[in-house]
Amino acid sequence: MFNNFSLNSASISDSAVRLSLFVLIAIASPIYLYSQKAAKSIRIILGGYAIAQILFIVFLWFNHIDFPLNLEAMELLRVQHLQRLMQGLPIYPEPSSDFVALAYNPLSYLFTMSFAIVFGANLFTIRLVAMLGAAGSGIVVFLAVRRQTQSNGWGLIAVGLFAAAYRVMDTYLDNAHAESLLLLSILLGCYLIDRSRSWIVERLAMLMFVAVLWFKQQGAIFAIATGMLALFLAIEKRKAELRKSTQQTRSVLQ
């Protein structure tokens, strides 16, 4: 009964915080638009909130990274996959009483191998890679927002909101899973596509989108989108060449 009461109380408290934050934003938005002095105060408040969320996530990372047991049901199973890879054994053998492979694609294990050489094939290493992926995602969010707003402050606030979504993403971004690497590939691919139109950068962005598939099967939609993007870019390139050719022909005839 006490446990149920505690859980219910925590749920009510969390809902109250979310409602209070929503009301605060609803009130602050028109004030921000029509009052410069208030806008500065609101930015400071949001900046403080963002920093608090980021620091809290960093605290959780230090608290979680060397925890010896599962933070999520399949963590130790993923360690087994990494250990088999480090030993030169197949990670997708026929199921047996000793080992049954998870139905996940292998890129996250392959990516983690270089870290396992230094830190060993263990929970610490896989969580470290996941946290680096989450940190990389935060950096991309910061760069993307700063580029659009020309403001480091709004970039920081965006990272704080990203950190605040930790529970919404079921805390998967700092445990031994591929979600953070998948998210980093998606965000980095989108950022590169938006950042530049050079041939090399576009191909690198496509590579990021294809990598998403090899982190988890759900990334197939991005692999399909990459094919559509490649077709679109090829068509646009061909149109540009035709326009250039037409202009050259007209200049010669004139």
KOLTOR-203211 format. One line per 3 residues: their letters; for each residue x, y, z of N, C-alpha, C. Coordinates in steps of 0.001 Angstrom, whole numbers, always signed. Each point is the difference from the previous one (the first is absolute). Example, Ala and Ser with C-alpha at 12.3 -4.5 7.8 and 13.67 -1.06 7.14 Angstrom:
BEGIN
AS> +13190 -5690 +7800 -890 +1190 +0 +900 +1200 +0  -350 +1050 -720 +820 +1190 +60 -770 +1090 +730
% end
This chain:
BEGIN
MFN> +837 -1206 +0 -837 +1206 +0 +873 +1257 +0  +1066 -47 +821 +901 +1149 +69 +676 +249 -1343  +436 -1092 -665 +652 +144 -1301 -946 +607 -1026
NFS> -1263 -481 +4 -979 +542 -934 -250 +1480 +263  -72 +334 +1318 -197 +1405 +370 +1167 +844 -480  +1232 -528 +156 +1192 +745 -422 +4 +214 -1500
LNS> -340 -1057 -749 -22 +105 -1447 -1066 +978 -463  -1184 -85 +636 -1071 +917 -370 +371 +1439 +323  +630 +189 +1149 +416 +1342 +405 +1036 +550 -974
ASI> +944 -854 -409 +1031 +425 -947 -618 +365 -1337  -1000 -807 -415 -675 +272 -1272 -749 +1323 +57  -701 +245 +1123 -743 +1250 +162 +962 +1187 +27
SDS> +1112 -162 +727 +990 +1065 +91 +583 +321 -1380  +314 -1046 -762 +557 +195 -1333 -1007 +700 -906  -1254 -405 +81 -1040 +634 -817 -174 +1466 +386
AVR> +93 +276 +1290 -130 +1387 +468 +1128 +869 -541  +1211 -543 -18 +1147 +748 -533 -191 +279 -1483  -452 -1026 -744 -216 +173 -1438 -1089 +1051 -262
LSL> -1107 -56 +771 -1080 +960 -170 +472 +1410 +337  +775 +116 +1070 +507 +1319 +403 +911 +577 -1073  +846 -862 -588 +897 +457 -1057 -793 +450 -1227
FVL> -1047 -758 -352 -847 +367 -1144 -673 +1344 +238  -540 +191 +1198 -663 +1269 +324 +1007 +1146 -46  +1196 -240 +524 +1045 +1027 -8 +338 +428 -1425
IAI> +147 -983 -890 +319 +307 -1396 -1150 +765 -658  -1243 -437 +291 -1169 +665 -582 -72 +1459 +428  +344 +277 +1256 -33 +1376 +498 +1191 +796 -529
ASP> +1155 -662 -64 +1226 +707 -360 +82 +346 -1476  -647 -792 -853 +134 +204 -1446 -455 +1385 -446  -1222 +437 +336 -396 +1350 -431 +828 +1099 +655
IYL> +403 -221 +1248 +845 +992 +677 +1329 +142 -727  +559 -1140 -408 +1288 -5 -704 -99 +782 -1312  -1145 -139 -696 -165 +631 -1298 -150 +1514 +93
YSQ> -594 +489 +1115 -358 +1418 +69 +780 +792 +1041  +915 -632 +718 +763 +738 +1007 +1469 -421 -43  +870 +916 -392 +1416 -313 -128 +637 -317 +1363
KAA> -377 +784 +1025 +571 -242 +1329 -425 -1366 +534  -1290 -302 -171 -483 -1306 +455 +626 -1124 -821  +227 +252 -1291 +596 -1016 -868 +1381 -395 +512
KSI> +775 +988 +449 +1324 -296 +536 -102 -865 +1255  -952 +323 +864 -195 -788 +1222 -434 -1425 -321  -883 -130 -992 -476 -1334 -383 +1138 -832 -558
RII> +870 +627 -813 +1158 -729 -536 +904 -480 +1124  +176 +831 +1009 +844 -382 +1142 -625 -1186 +742  -1319 +53 +207 -696 -1091 +694 +111 -1305 -792
LGG> -270 +100 -1312 +90 -1197 -842 +1430 -514 -74  +960 +919 -29 +1400 -413 -6 +378 -739 +1275  -485 +522 +1148 +249 -683 +1266 -633 -1379 +41
YAI> -1226 -92 -527 -695 -1294 -71 +778 -977 -878  +496 +499 -1136 +758 -854 -919 +1278 -508 +658  +725 +893 +650 +1251 -408 +663 -276 -1027 +1093
AQI> -1088 +206 +759 -363 -953 +1063 -282 -1380 -582  -721 -49 -1125 -310 -1284 -637 +1267 -680 -511  +888 +772 -607 +1255 -571 -521 +847 -550 +1137
LFI> +132 +765 +1073 +795 -456 +1146 -606 -1248 +628  -1321 -68 +48 -662 -1179 +552 +287 -1237 -845  -23 +153 -1333 +303 -1130 -878 +1450 -438 +173
VFL> +912 +945 +119 +1409 -344 +224 +151 -761 +1319  -707 +450 +1038 +9 -719 +1277 -493 -1435 -172  -1101 -179 -762 -523 -1348 -239 +1005 -855 -749
WFN> +704 +584 -943 +999 -767 -753 +1091 -525 +936  +510 +864 +856 +1040 -441 +939 -555 -1045 +971  -1272 +145 +343 -633 -935 +921 -257 -1355 -649
HID> -290 -12 -1301 -398 -1225 -689 +1156 -768 -632  +1063 +687 -404 +951 -592 -928 +692 -1255 +550  +275 -51 +1291 +689 -1175 +544 -892 -858 +898
FPL> -1325 +186 -131 -920 -864 +757 +155 -1436 -496  +229 -974 +896 +391 -1348 -434 -1124 -875 -538  -1259 +420 +164 -1130 -832 -427 -791 +714 -1098
NLE> -1047 -668 -455 -822 +563 -1066 -693 +1293 +415  +104 +1021 -823 -873 +1159 +95 -1232 -204 -871  +109 -932 -927 -1071 -377 -918 +145 -1487 -251
AME> -1082 -674 -277 -37 -1465 +32 +1022 -679 -901  +379 +615 -1125 +849 -675 -981 +1456 +458 +13  +388 +809 +971 +1367 +536 +2 +1064 -1093 +30
LLR> -119 -952 +910 +1021 -1047 +104 +13 -904 -1231  -1153 -151 -644 -37 -750 -1255 +797 +720 -1082  -80 +1301 -34 +780 +763 -980 +1486 -83 +302
VQH> +354 -73 +1263 +1404 -212 +354 +486 -1343 -540  -844 -1029 +69 +365 -1305 -549 +304 +93 -1496  -807 +752 -717 +252 +174 -1433 +1372 +635 -238
LQR> +311 +1046 +758 +1287 +670 -152 +1147 -940 +363  -154 -768 +1058 +1034 -948 +401 +251 -1052 -1072  -1059 -506 -617 +155 -984 -1079 +735 +629 -1187
LMQ> -332 +1239 -310 +660 +676 -1110 +1482 +184 +287  +336 +356 +1226 +1406 +188 +375 +770 -1319 -18  -700 -1111 +215 +630 -1328 -18 +35 -625 -1390
GLP> -515 +721 -992 -18 -515 -1354 -1109 -992 -274  -1005 -41 +863 -1122 -925 -171 -1145 +704 -718  -827 -755 -713 -1161 +627 -665 -985 +524 +1037
IYP> -608 +1122 -294 -956 +563 +956 -1433 -404 -346  -181 -692 -1119 -1327 -485 -371 +30 -1507 -286  +407 -800 +981 +0 -1448 -212 -1422 -561 +143
EPS> -122 -1286 -249 -1292 -651 +252 -306 +58 +1492  -1244 +231 +364 -355 +67 +1428 +358 -1282 +740  +512 +159 +1210 +354 -1150 +836 -268 +350 +1453
SDF> +248 -970 +872 -198 +254 +1430 +1037 +968 +552  +1121 +166 -716 +1066 +891 +458 -196 +1450 -458  -565 +155 -1198 -63 +1358 -541 -1095 +98 -1064
VAL> -808 +1047 +131 -1015 +319 -1002 +202 +1457 -394  +266 +230 -1271 +300 +1353 -469 -1249 +873 +1  +205 +1275 +307 -1079 +971 -109 -205 +376 -1466
AYN> -1218 +336 -342 -324 +328 -1400 +302 +1464 -291  +1266 +392 +240 +424 +1365 -290 +1157 -32 -982  +96 +1011 -831 +1081 +78 -982 +1347 +273 +688
PLS> +1116 -312 -678 +1291 -100 +699 +835 +1269 +100  -397 +1108 -612 +925 +1133 -82 +397 +545 +1366  -917 +4 +943 +352 +538 +1322 +1083 -846 +671
YLF> -56 -1338 -180 +1046 -868 +552 +1333 +272 -681  -33 +127 -1325 +1234 +254 -746 +604 +1343 +379  -854 +1003 +175 +476 +1324 +381 +622 -17 +1399
TMS> -543 -832 +883 +463 -47 +1388 +1309 -774 +156  +363 -789 -1011 +1191 -850 +113 +1260 +797 +323  +185 +1149 -653 +1220 +783 +231 +81 +482 +1443
FAI> -1123 +308 +605 -21 +400 +1405 +234 -1209 +908  -517 -1166 -420 +170 -1216 +806 +1461 -429 +63  +761 +314 -1030 +1436 -327 +23 +682 +724 +1151
VFG> -452 +1223 +288 +606 +809 +1068 -631 -287 +1354  -1329 -70 +65 -709 -82 +1279 -548 -1392 +313  +84 -914 -962 -536 -1339 +223 -1432 -126 -497
ANL> -407 -1238 -242 -1364 -266 -474 -917 -149 +1198  -542 +1096 +477 -804 -6 +1222 -1083 +1074 -71  -798 +68 +1057 -1083 +975 +41 +519 +1437 -56
FTI> +1104 +256 +693 +580 +1345 +9 +264 +485 -1418  +595 -850 -819 +384 +395 -1348 -1211 +298 -867  -1000 -894 +21 -1174 +209 -844 -779 +1236 +453
RLV> -92 +200 +1312 -681 +1206 +488 +778 +1256 -365  +1329 -80 +66 +827 +1153 -374 -269 +405 -1447  -49 -974 -891 -270 +286 -1414 -1392 +605 -161
AML> -979 -544 +728 -1358 +543 -67 -27 +1450 +481  +731 +297 +1066 +32 +1367 +519 +704 +945 -965  +1039 -485 -667 +670 +823 -1005 -955 +306 -1153
GAA> -813 -1002 -365 -1005 +230 -1037 -1022 +1046 +419  -435 -70 +1254 -962 +984 +510 +622 +1390 +60  +1264 +62 +443 +692 +1289 +51 +173 +570 -1405
GSG> +339 -874 -959 +116 +450 -1388 -1316 +528 -532  -1104 -654 +363 -1325 +474 -414 -266 +1394 +561  +376 +203 +1259 -173 +1319 +612 +818 +1067 -706
IVV> +1215 -352 -417 +856 +958 -710 -627 +381 -1342  -531 -996 -718 -638 +284 -1292 -1226 +889 +199  -797 -276 +1037 -1160 +845 +300 +450 +1442 +257
FLA> +1057 +152 +791 +524 +1341 +297 +435 +712 -1281  +771 -680 -844 +506 +617 -1226 -1137 +378 -949  -1000 -886 -111 -1114 +265 -911 -812 +1207 +456
VRR> -303 +74 +1294 -804 +1115 +520 +804 +1295 -25  +1274 -87 +339 +839 +1219 -42 +96 +539 -1424  +79 -899 -967 +92 +440 -1393 -1277 +711 -448
QTQ> -1151 -481 +448 -1273 +595 -408 -306 +1288 +753  +433 +90 +1267 -348 +1158 +825 +1147 +989 +167  +1227 -418 -389 +1186 +827 +215 +178 +338 +1474
SNG> -355 -965 +865 +54 +250 +1447 +489 -1243 +728  +1097 +137 +754 +470 -1100 +842 -1003 -319 +1105  -695 +1055 +476 -966 -190 +1081 -1139 -920 -404
WGL> -565 +247 -1184 -1091 -865 -453 +504 -1405 -314  +1241 -95 -450 +580 -1327 -204 +90 -769 +1308  +423 +692 +1069 +83 -627 +1317 -1377 -413 +501
IAV> -991 +868 -197 -1372 -320 +432 -513 -1230 -737  +302 -100 -1297 -425 -1170 -780 +626 -1284 +539  +1274 +69 +377 +660 -1174 +579 -635 -361 +1341
GLF> -367 +1022 +776 -668 -247 +1277 -1329 -688 -176  -770 +408 -1008 -1283 -659 -282 +227 -1435 -478  +1060 -201 -773 +364 -1363 -420 +325 -862 +1225
AAA> +759 +561 +935 +337 -730 +1226 -1243 -267 +841  -944 +954 -13 -1219 -156 +789 -872 -1145 -512  +237 -436 -1242 -781 -1094 -586 +556 -1376 +366
YRV> +916 -48 +957 +651 -1259 +390 -1014 -1090 +335  -986 +324 +822 -999 -1002 +403 -962 -328 -1141  -283 +1000 -835 -903 -232 -1124 +568 -1072 -924
MDT> +1324 -39 -125 +661 -997 -840 +327 -1273 +782  -708 -224 +1105 +134 -1227 +804 +1425 -239 +480  +745 +1056 +215 +1375 -58 +520 +921 -863 -856
YLD> -335 -177 -1271 +795 -877 -861 +1304 +629 -471  +195 +1280 +197 +1161 +667 -581 +1272 -141 +823  -59 -613 +1179 +1237 -205 +757 +156 -1437 +476
NAH> -768 -916 -581 +237 -1406 +340 +517 -749 -1224  +226 -1297 +164 +742 -771 -1008 -850 -355 -1212  -492 +1030 -681 -781 -200 -1208 +487 +943 -1100
AES> -533 -193 -1200 +471 +751 -1167 -787 +1269 -257  -1003 +302 +826 -879 +1134 -293 +736 +1327 -117  +973 +251 +869 +678 +1289 -51 +839 +130 -1273
LLL> +631 -1089 -445 +763 +36 -1244 -926 +167 -1199  -1154 -659 +61 -1004 +150 -1053 -462 +1451 -91  -303 +589 +1161 -463 +1388 +31 +1081 +953 -508
LSI> +1246 -250 +395 +1107 +844 -459 +131 -53 -1520  -116 -1184 -582 +96 -131 -1456 -1112 +766 -703  -1215 -81 +540 -1134 +712 -596 +227 +1515 +73
LLG> +321 +493 +1185 +177 +1441 +178 +1168 +529 -823  +1106 -753 -10 +1166 +453 -746 -282 +1 -1502  -709 -1027 -481 -370 -35 -1407 -860 +1186 -385
CYL> -1004 +306 +819 -881 +1149 -269 +782 +1307 +41  +904 +122 +977 +790 +1228 +134 +899 +205 -1218  +634 -1066 -463 +898 +122 -1146 -760 +353 -1272
IDR> -1182 -603 -177 -815 +331 -1173 -381 +1475 +13  -350 +501 +1173 -414 +1402 +125 +1188 +952 -80  +1169 -484 +408 +1183 +873 +141 +658 +328 -1329
SRS> +23 -945 -914 +775 +200 -1218 -624 -746 -1167  +304 +482 -1200 -476 -661 -1210 +1163 -582 -809  +1157 -113 +591 +1129 -574 -722 -191 -1501 -174
WIV> +582 -523 -1020 -151 -1418 -347 +492 -894 +1139  +1144 +341 +581 +595 -846 +1042 -875 -11 +1251  -475 +1173 +407 -819 +92 +1215 -1320 -727 -184
ERL> -587 +127 -1187 -1262 -694 -261 +175 -1507 +78  +1089 -515 -542 +246 -1443 +42 +277 -464 +1431  +676 +844 +777 +253 -338 +1400 -1315 -56 +771
AML> -911 +931 -276 -1317 -14 +643 -761 -1262 -368  +63 -398 -1258 -660 -1233 -424 +588 -1209 +731  +1327 +16 +183 +648 -1086 +734 -520 -76 +1432
MFV> -223 +1158 +618 -556 +28 +1354 -1389 -629 +30  -819 +317 -992 -1360 -543 -45 +6 -1515 -235  +912 -468 -841 +90 -1444 -234 +493 -717 +1260
AVL> +923 +653 +733 +515 -600 +1236 -1106 -222 +1018  -1020 +857 -36 -1115 -149 +940 -612 -1389 -103  -152 -499 -1216 -562 -1343 -206 +837 -1058 +681
WFK> +1315 +170 -16 +882 -1022 +551 +184 +116 +1507  -543 +1059 +584 -88 +59 +1458 -1247 -731 +493  -1148 +278 -630 -1243 -698 +345 -883 -76 -1247
QQG> -839 -1040 -45 -828 -220 -1179 -953 +1157 -272  -414 +696 +1058 -921 +1119 -181 +591 +1094 -881  +1322 -29 -139 +653 +996 -839 -202 -224 -1482
AIF> -724 -1072 -371 -238 -275 -1425 -677 +1170 -694  -855 +708 +725 -705 +1128 -613 +976 +1074 -457  +1127 +151 +730 +986 +1001 -394 +829 -485 -1184
AIA> +224 -1319 -89 +689 -541 -1168 -847 +221 -1255  -1319 -204 +120 -907 +251 -1129 +4 +1488 -351  -33 +843 +1025 +23 +1448 -231 +1296 +424 -689
TGM> +1099 -693 +322 +1276 +315 -637 -58 -254 -1495  -622 -1133 -387 -158 -288 -1421 -824 +1073 -704  -1071 +440 +658 -844 +1051 -582 +772 +1320 -89
LAL> +807 +277 +1041 +800 +1225 -6 +1031 -41 -1123  +651 -1149 -179 +997 -129 -1068 -637 +232 -1363  -1210 -544 -194 -712 +203 -1259 -344 +1472 -198
FLA> -473 +644 +1063 -346 +1423 -81 +1219 +841 -356  +1139 -271 +665 +1212 +772 -266 +500 -229 -1422  -128 -1244 -487 +413 -285 -1373 -858 +766 -1003
IEK> -1306 +52 +266 -912 +740 -890 +324 +1488 +19  +227 +545 +1206 +330 +1421 +114 +1309 +329 -700  +972 -908 +131 +1281 +213 -675 -177 +4 -1506
RKA> -821 -945 -499 -251 -73 -1434 -726 +1245 -496  -955 +508 +784 -706 +1230 -367 +966 +1174 -75  +915 +72 +964 +970 +1095 +14 +897 -68 -1233
ELR> +405 -1218 -367 +834 -157 -1191 -749 +413 -1260  -1287 -359 -84 -806 +376 -1162 -192 +1512 -85  -246 +642 +1162 -152 +1452 +14 +1284 +684 -461
KST> +1122 -510 +485 +1296 +569 -386 +239 -179 -1489  -318 -1183 -500 +178 -272 -1431 -901 +898 -850  -1236 +186 +455 -944 +862 -731 +496 +1436 -43
QQT> +508 +494 +1116 +507 +1366 +57 +1202 +185 -911  +875 -1003 -31 +1172 +81 -875 -422 +4 -1473  -999 -836 -322 -490 -43 -1380 -611 +1323 -422
RSV> -777 +612 +894 -614 +1287 -303 +1048 +1080 -193  +1023 -18 +826 +1061 +1023 -128 +749 -143 -1317  +189 -1242 -466 +675 -219 -1285 -859 +482 -1145
LQ> -1325 -280 +35 -908 +397 -1074 -157 +1509 -69  +108 +669 +1152 -141 +1443 -4 +1269 +662 -534
% end
